Amino acid sequence: MKNFEQRTHYKMYKSHKGWLVAGITVTTMAVGIIAGPQGTQTAQADDNLPKTENVSGANGSSSKPEGSEQQDPANSIQNSAGGTNGNTAGAGGDTGSAGNAGGAGKTGATPVTESTDVTNDATTSAPTNVKTGITVQNPDDLTDKVTGQAVFNVSKTHRLQYTYDHSDANGVSTDLRVVNGYSTKYQAQGSKVWLGETYANNIAQDAKGMDVNSPLQYSDGTHPLYIDEWMPDSGLQYFIWQSNFTKQYATIADFRDNFTKAELATVTSIYSDENKQAVNSNNQPSTYYYALMSMTTLEGLQNATNLQSLYLNPNLVVSVNAYNDGFQSGNLWDIRALSNLNKLQRITVRLFSVNDISALSNKDQLTTVDMAYNQITDISPLATDKSLDIKTGTQLAEQHVLLAPITVSTALGKGQNDTADGTLSYTTPSFIIKDLSAANLPVKGFDNANNAKYPSLFPSSADAGSINDNTLSWYNLLTGTDTDYGSLSTIWSDPNSSFAGYIIQPYDMAEDVSDLNVNIQLLQADGQQLNLAPATLISGDVGSDVNVQANATVMTFLNQQIAKGYTFSGLILDGTGLYSDWSAGNGKATRQTSWTTTLTDAPKTWTVLFYKDVLPWNVSVDYGTKDAAGNFTPITNEDGTPVTDKYNGTSDAQVALNSYRKDFPDYVYTGAETSVDGKTWTDISQSTDIPFAGAKQAIRMVYVNAKRATVSHDG
């Protein structure tokens, strides 16, 4: 019986500043596959090492292991949009239209932060509403104005890896912790047999070789190797072998067959050797270099419990030879594995794609953090590191954020945007960039007026000015080329540290387009709201349907909140997005019952609400009778108004149902029912306390007319 044959290659994608390496697994499927759970056969020979040749074109066909695949999280949160509270968020593919979020990088979504205390999260008060989308603006009212440059460098023809989209061309994401189990949709480059964080953690320290108890099985009856189940990225495996264990293991196959968690626990330093990154004196790239550049996750490195120093830095000369770009960034975005490595003293991860550094918080021995040339947008986790001096112990310059493209109206184009009332401009959602104290840093448009070398590909191709410290308005947009997008480019700089960077929003232009602005906020017990993530702008043709769950950026943000311990409230509000407006029923915020909407001429805004532990709880109580058909007739006061009551508190309260029972002279109480939508009612007559069903909940106390005795007098 023939097996799968798998080889890992490395494909180049052109990015906004050169070439971006991405590991691509090309799989050839042979005949003779047995029924039941199966996996892609792991390469076991030296000729199946990660190859250095480049593979052009799309991914080849991919045969994935089959087993008890966990339910796609999208199903859970999708159902909850209609009313049932969910606790997971789905992850969809990139629609090519997600966009305007304040912070991240080419390949990385914000990794999970370990702290779930609201006071420690980088939440921010929801800003005063600024109308986004197309507006009439007087440029003289804007501050920090810049002039657009005719520079177009974001490719339309190559598949780019945007900030919050970790998926390849086949839709397989490297955000491995979204599903705690096996899923073909969440795998790293290599054998693709990741079975989830719990399974990986339960693998014994001395386990090596084949995992005979794995639920996955190859066509020849064998099972995956243990190492592929706890260190799933083949690039990381190869890198660790070459950096630390070539004396113990002569070949990568020997390493993979015998390496254990216990051996990794002996490592105190991991260092990317610049010499090993070149195969000869001409500095041509080695397999070691490609492994370093292609790995996306450090998953498995949490077992290096004695690690004190981590140094990852591409050889700039080799990068010039490999990609004609010495500042080429590697794919690594996920450093969550470092969260519990409390012996870390020094970390250097330069020229990669890391966005979230929450894993570096609460490290008492950490004295050096060098993470220049990444996509970091929030450095507040470093405030918990007692031995770290933000001014002398860190290097955080040259962060760069590449957002997924949006499409805007041609009416915004230079020479077409003058109206009788002013200049048509495009206002983007607020950017969220956090300093050490978690305060918002101001942003402004970027035109590279100083002709700096590194950001020479980043200048805005539109005029811009600031509405406030975090919101910009763009006008006189220049049209991109057939092969490259225009850019709405922003810059920030922290006066108290080296933390600085760029946000690049690619755009195309077309007629009859509109957009949906998606906010993700925390609904607090007192009804106030805090931003949990940057806003995301989704654009498309007027009249087209937009499925928010198909947008990789939004789904990444939703899954982040779930991982932080927040729960989806089931509320998606349009309009103002304010819970107070929705609960008041004033029409300013309406609940959405689907994740899909139709774009209209007027831009739309959605606010997705999460909560932590408790929700505000607004209960309205009505009193009345029901006829045989179920029609409810209110009991009225003497002035003819319905008798009502209410409860405004929090969802953790115990509210006695009988406390809302009233005595009426002509009516007898029979029971109670509740509803969250006013359509479907559930009998709660036997409940001692009012059961929490939703943040906005109706109770009907049901009565029947009292029967009065009739007294007759005989004459």
Buried (B, 14 or more C-beta within 10 A) or exposed (E): EEBBBBBBBBBBBBBBBBBBBBBBBBBEBEEEBEEEBBBBBBBEEEEBBBBBEBBEEEBBEBBBBBBEBBEBBBEBBBEBBBBBBBEBBBBBBBBBBBBBBBBBBBBBBBBBBBBBEBEBBBBBEBBEEBEBBBBEBEBEEBEBBBEBBEBBBBBBEEBBBBBBBBBBBBBBBBBBBBBBBBBBBBBBBBBBBBBBBEBBEEBEEEBBBBBEEBBBBBBEEBBBBBBBBBBBBBBBBBBBBBBBBEEEBEBBBBBBBBBBBEBBEEBEBBBBBBEBBBBEEEBBBBBBBBBBBBBBBBBBBBBBBEBBBBBBBBBBBBBBBBBEBBBBBBBBBBBBBBBEBEBBBBBBBBBBBBBBBBBBBBBEBBBBBBBBBBBBBBBBBBBBBEEBEBEEBBBBBBBBBBBBBBBBBBBBBBEBBEEEEBBBBBBBBBBBBBBBEBEBBBBBBBBBEEEEEBBEBBBBBBBBBBBBBBBBBBBBBBBBEEEBBBBBBBBBBBEEBBBBBBBBBBBBBEEEBBBBBBBBBBBBBEBBBBBBBBBBBBBBBBEBEBBBBBBBBBBBBBBBBBBBBBBBBBBBBBBBBBBBBBBEEEEBBBBBEEBEBEBEEEBBBBBBBBBBEBBBBBBBBBBBBBEEEEEBEBBEEEEEEEBEBEBEEBBEEEBEBEEBEEEEEEBEBEBBBBBBBEEEBEEBEEBEEBEBBBBBBBBBBBBEEEEEEEEEEEE
